[in-house]
């Protein structure tokens, strides 16, 4: 079996926190076969998991991945439990390529997807995310990432009352899901697909079990409000993070059915100050690193530590994803 030589190298504008690079870049010095890659991952899984828990994002470059099958094999080498798109409550329209791999978001190239923790607007969310750049965009299309522990530290300094409300009250999200998928929206997944429901009765049973509130609209769409969900989370190592979908909802849940400002409130129903959200967005933008995709790259993110999004782009761009339970 060919030996795979992997080096840690620097990226332009790479960030550093507590002596850990963000993101960590692991680069293969030469292209190796799938068996060599799988063997290397198996040998270094503990190291990868430790580094991921520390820094939150690892970029793998030069591993010779070309298509969705290569990506599927790469994921399977980690032997982590899968979190399926079909069973998720994600509101993004996606297309499965393999059992484990799906398109990241079918929204048009002009649509920006703002920083969020994957599915933090639901009671069920993945622990890790894989992204694979099958084809880099002609321009734009970076995946912005942001350390939520650092963001929370800055918010505590500048908006202590806001953070206290996030911790003590939690948050609720409101959204209207279409009857049929809406490819013009980043939140265009139909309620049938989102809830794995074939009819209204099945949808209502699912919502009742999730403790959601809901209301049917005249056009067949479904408006829902979540139960109280956490806005701040404590990690296993004691760090606390700004774990939620507040920025993405406030900035990006805007389509013919939804308005960002009306999509979020504190758990007691009180309004979230738009000025506070504005400062949170400003701080997050300052902390953001844009992953400079090259075709063949794979990124792994700790969903509890790092927010991500998508920049608008021109030309064809294919970034695939997979979730870890």
N, C-alpha and C positions, 0 to 999 in steps of 0.2 A: 504494500500500500504506500502511495506517495505521501511524504511528510508535508504537512501544511505549515508554512512559516507565516505567523501573524505578528504584526508590529503595532504598537500604539504610536500614532502620529498626531500632529497638531493640525487644527483647522483654523483658517483665518477667522478672527473675531470670536474664537472659542472662549467661553466663559470659564471661570474657576471659582469654586466655593469650597472652603475648608480643604484645600489641596486636592480637590477632585475636579477633573475637567467636565464641562457641560457643553455639548455632549461628549462622551468618550468615543474616540474613533479608533476602531480596530481594522487594520488594513492587511489583506493577504498579499504577500510579496509575489505570489505566482498563482495562476489559476490551477485548481486541483479538481479531481473527480468528486462525484457526490459522496462516495464512500469515505474519502479522506476528510471532506468537510464534516460529515456526520460524526466521524471518529473524533475530530478535533473538538466539536461542540460537546460531545459526551465527556471528553477529558477535561474540558474547561467550564462545564456547566456551573459548578459551584462558584468559580471565580466570576463568571458572567452575572450570576444572580446576586453576588455580593456587591459588585460594582453597580449593577442596576439599582439596587436598593439604596446605594450611597448617592449616586449622581442623578438617577432617574431616566437617562437616555443614553443608548449605545448605538452608534452607527457602524455597520459592517460594510466594508468597501473592498472590491476586488475579489470577491468570492466566486465570480463566474456565473451568477444566476442570470438567466435569460427570460424565463417565462413563468407562468403560474405553477406549473408542475415542479420546477426547480424550487420555487418559493415554498410550495407545499412540503417538499422533502426537507427543506431547511427547517421549517417549523416543527415537523415531526421529530427531528433529531433532538429537540429539547425535551420531548416527552412531558410537556405541560398539558394540563386539562383544557380542552377546547370549550369556548363559550360561543355558541352558534348565533348567527345573525337572525335566523328564523325564530328562535325562542327569545330573542332580546326584545326590549321595548324601545329600541332605537327609532328615532323619527326620520332618519335619513333613508332615501331610496338607494338600495345597493343591489348588485347582481352577483350571485354566487358563480365562481369559476370552477372551484373544486369543493370538496366537502369542507375544507378548512378555510378556503380563500374566497374573498369577494371584493368587488370594487369598493373603494373607500367612500365615494359619494357621487351620485349621478347628477348633482346640480350643475347648471351651466358654468362654463369657464369664467364668466364675468362675476359670479357670485362668490363673495368672500365668506369663509366659514371662520368664525371668531373663536378665540381661545376658550377651551372647555375641558373638563374631565369627562371622558367617555361615559355617557349614560348616567351622569350624576344627577340628572333631573328625574330619575326613576329610582325605585327601591332596590333595583338589581343592576349591578355593573361589573365589568371585567376588572381583573387586577393588572393585566398587562396588555399591550397592543403591539402587534407587528405591522410594519408598513414596508412595502417593496416597490421600488421605482422600476416598473417594467419599461417605461419610456418617459424620459424627462421632457418637460415642456420646452418649446422654442424660447419662450421668455416667461418669467414669473413662475407661479406654481410651487413655490417653496412651502414647506410645512413649518409654520412657526411653533416654537415650543417655549414654555416658561415654567420655571421652578415655583411651585405654589407655596413652598415653605418660606422662600425668600420674600415672595409677594406678601405673605401674611405678616412677616416681621415688619415690613415697611408700613403695612396698613395699621398695625398695632401702634406704631409711632405717630402716624399722621391722623388716623381715624379710630381712636380707641373705643369710642361709643358704638360706632358702626360694627366693629369686630365683636364687641360684647353682645350686641343684638344678634349678630350671626350665630354666635356660640349659644346664646340662651334661648333664642326664639326659633332658630332654624328657618327654613324657607319653604315656600310652596310655589309650584310652577303651574301656569295655565296655558293650554294650547288647544287649537282646533285642528283635528286631523281630517283630511278630505275623504270623501267616499271612494274616490279612485286616485291612484298615485299622481302626484303633481311634480313633474320633472323640472319645472321652473323654480322650485323652492328647495332650499337645503333641508327643509322639514316637511317634505312632500309625501312621506310614506302614508298609505291609506290606513284607516283604522282596522280594516280586516286583516291586513298584513301585520300591523304593529301588535295587535292583540291576539293574533292567530285565531281569529273568529270568523265563522262563516255566515253569521247573522247577528242581529241586534241582541237577541237573548244571550248568545254565547259571549258577546262583547260585554254586556252588563254583568254577567257572572264573573268574568275576568276582572272587571273594574271593581266589583264589590269585594272580591278576594284581595285586591290590592289596596283597598280603602281609599279609592279615588272618588271624587264627586264628578258627575257628568251631566250633560244636557245635549239632546239631539237637536240638530238644526234642520230648517225646512229643506235645505238642499241635500240632506243625507249625510252631511259632515257631522263630526262628533267633537264637542267641546269637553275637555276634561281638566280637572284640577287635582294635583297630587296631594297625598297626605303630607304632613310636616316632614321635611327631609333635612339632613344635616348640611350646614354650610361650611363647617370647620371639622376637620378630622384629625385624630391623633394617630401617627404611625407607630409601628412596633418599637422603633428606637426612641420614642418619646417626642419626636418632632411633630409640630402641628402644621397643617396645611389648609389653604383656602380651597377646600374641595367642594365644588358646586358647578352649576352651569349659568351662574348669574351674568357673567360677561357676555357669553354667547347669546343668551336669551335676550338681554337688554339691547345688544347691538345688532343681532342677526335674525331674531325670530320675527321677521317682517315680510309678510306676503299678503295675498288677498284675504286671508283668514285671520292673520295674527298681527299683533302690534307688540313690539319689544317691551315698552314701558308697562303694558298691561299684563305681561306674561309672568311677572315675578312679584312677590310680596313676602314679608316675614311670616313666620308660622302662625302668628296671632292675627293675621289679616292686615296688619299695619303696612303702610307704604314704605318702600325703600327709596331714600332720597336720591334723586337723579344726580345731584352734585357729588354725592358719595360714590355712586357708580362711575361717574366721570373720572374721579381721581383714581379709583381702582383700575380703570381701563388705562389711564395714563401711566400708572406705575407698571402695570403688566406689559404695556408696549415697550417701556424702557428696558425691561428685563428679558424681552423676547430674543431668542436666537432663531434665525431662519435656516432650516436644514437645506443646504445647497445640493439638491438631488443630482446624482449622476445615474444614468441607466445601469441597473444591476445592484444598486444600493439596497440594503435592508436596515431599517431602524427598529429598535425595540424600546418601548416606553413603559415606565412604571406609571400606571394610570392613577395611582393614589398620590404621586409626588409631582407629576408633570402634566400641565395642560398642553393642548395642541390645537391646531386649526389648519386652514388652507388659504394660501394667497390666490387671488385671481391669476389667470394665465392666458397665453395665446398659443395656438397650435395644439397638436395632439399631446395629451398628457395621460399617462396610465399609471396610477399609484394604487396598488392592491393592499388589502388589509386582512388581518386575522386577529381574533380576540382570545385571550387566555382567561379562564375562570378564576 
